[in-house]
């Protein structure tokens, strides 16, 4: 029972942590293109965009991975625990 409570707290904390991180990734990615959404969604325009947005994009993509895939960690832990105990 104690293990399930700590797991629930971990899942809740990761969910709460992932929301602002995901929002920050969106802000960084679109600010890299000066909020020009057409450029952000058109690869040929994004490659030719000046000044070079690579630093903001790199951090935006790192935060994207953490913000959107971090909530999958509790599911992976639960599956591992569930499948290894049987």
TAVEN-V779841 format. One line per field, one symbol per residue. ss: DSSP state (@ for helix, = for strand, . for the rest). burial: # if it has 16 or more other ideal C-beta (glycine too) atoms within 10 Angstrom, else .. Layout:
ss=???
burial=???
This chain:
ss=.@@@@@@@@@@@@@@@@@@@@@@@@@@@@@@@....@@@@@.@@@@@@.....@@@@@@@@@@@@@@@@..@@@@@@@@@@@@@@.
burial=..........#......#..##.##..###.##.....##.....#..#...#..##..#..##..#..##..#............
